[in-house]
Amino acid sequence: MKRLTMVLAASAAATLLATSASAATYADNWTVSATGGISVVFGDNGLGTPGAETVPGETVTTQSYNAGTGAFTDTFSFMLPNGIIGFTLSSMGFETNSSLMLTSLKFNGADVDFTNTLNAQGGWTVQAADGPYPVVSGGPQVLVVEGNGGPQAVFSGTGTFSKAVVPEPGAWALMILGFGGAGVMLRRRRHRLAFAA
């Protein structure tokens, strides 16, 4: 009985690994670094591989791929608190079936800069690095990647998030004193101009 349980457990683990290995799009649950930064890892491990890996309650990914034209759309949704986020993305393909080109990269509807460069092997190298973009909690953040590519083309990316910087009480006090001082100086200047006239 013990041996049967171990065999069943190993079989279940192998099935889970095979399922996630065949998933095309993926967005991992965000992780927090020692300095408080948050990273969201996303990508596609094969445009022609159906399936998606999601983290229930945290991320959602969808993919559409037309094998005839090579057109694809990958959508990544993830939850974040208030703050700012920047993105990097990369892909390199050396043959038609492993190469892709981006036509659009958008975060919450805003364009993210990217480049498609023909490499010496006849494939394409894609790179994107842009931000920061504002993030407001209360709904999923949506990153949409569109382009054309072969069925074995892959890309990976990272969203690096940090909380918006809120001034400390001491900084607020200095700003208020600064504005007050500027107001006093303007008032004195007006007062002097009035006497001079």
Stockholm file with secondary structure:
# STOCKHOLM 1.0

chainA/1-197         MKRLTMVLAASAAATLLATSASAATYADNWTVSATGGISVVFGDNGLGTPGAETVPGETVTTQSYNAGTGAFTDTFSFMLPNGIIGFTLSSMGFETNSSLMLTSLKFNGADVDFTNTLNAQGGWTVQAADGPYPVVSGGPQVLVVEGNGGPQAVFSGTGTFSKAVVPEPGAWALMILGFGGAGVMLRRRRHRLAFAA
#=GR chainA/1-197 SS CHHHHHHHHHHHHHHHHHHHHHCSEEECCCEECTTSCEEEEEEESCTTSCCEECCTTTEEEEEEECTTTCEEEEEEEECCCSEEEEEEEEEECSSGGGCEEEEEEEETTEECCEEEEECTTSSEEEEEEEEEEEECSSSCEEEEEEEEECTTCCEEEEEEEECCCCCCHHHHHHHHHHHHHHHHHHHHHHHHHHHHC
#=GC SS_cons         CHHHHHHHHHHHHHHHHHHHHHCSEEECCCEECTTSCEEEEEEESCTTSCCEECCTTTEEEEEEECTTTCEEEEEEEECCCSEEEEEEEEEECSSGGGCEEEEEEEETTEECCEEEEECTTSSEEEEEEEEEEEECSSSCEEEEEEEEECTTCCEEEEEEEECCCCCCHHHHHHHHHHHHHHHHHHHHHHHHHHHHC
//
